[in-house]
Amino acid sequence: MEEEQNILFNPNVLKDLVSIKMPFGKYKGRLICDLPEPYLVWFKQKGFPAGKLGILLGTIYEIKLNGLEYLLKPLKK
């Protein structure tokens, strides 16, 4: 639980979204920030995995849901 709280308040989470790749599944190897919204919605319905990956997937889901992808563009360069 403490690890998850540290991740939630970590300013590097946005950097992680544009640098960490999906480790498994249909979109294995794709950057977390580039995962399609329907895939993220599916994960939301099924439940995000535990740990850092789940937090990253939940974060990118909320970013896309609220139309905030533009926040990541400067970080992708």
ChimeraX attribute file (.defattr): number of C-alpha atoms within 10 A of each C-alpha:
attribute: neighborCount
match mode: 1-to-1
recipient: residues
	/A:1	7
	/A:2	7
	/A:3	9
	/A:4	14
	/A:5	10
	/A:6	11
	/A:7	16
	/A:8	15
	/A:9	9
	/A:10	10
	/A:11	10
	/A:12	10
	/A:13	17
	/A:14	17
	/A:15	13
	/A:16	17
	/A:17	22
	/A:18	19
	/A:19	15
	/A:20	15
	/A:21	18
	/A:22	19
	/A:23	13
	/A:24	9
	/A:25	7
	/A:26	9
	/A:27	15
	/A:28	12
	/A:29	12
	/A:30	17
	/A:31	16
	/A:32	24
	/A:33	27
	/A:34	14
	/A:35	18
	/A:36	13
	/A:37	14
	/A:38	10
	/A:39	14
	/A:40	21
	/A:41	17
	/A:42	11
	/A:43	16
	/A:44	15
	/A:45	9
	/A:46	9
	/A:47	12
	/A:48	17
	/A:49	14
	/A:50	9
	/A:51	12
	/A:52	16
	/A:53	18
	/A:54	16
	/A:55	18
	/A:56	22
	/A:57	23
	/A:58	18
	/A:59	18
	/A:60	25
	/A:61	23
	/A:62	15
	/A:63	16
	/A:64	16
	/A:65	13
	/A:66	9
	/A:67	10
	/A:68	12
	/A:69	14
	/A:70	10
	/A:71	11
	/A:72	16
	/A:73	11
	/A:74	7
	/A:75	13
	/A:76	12
	/A:77	6
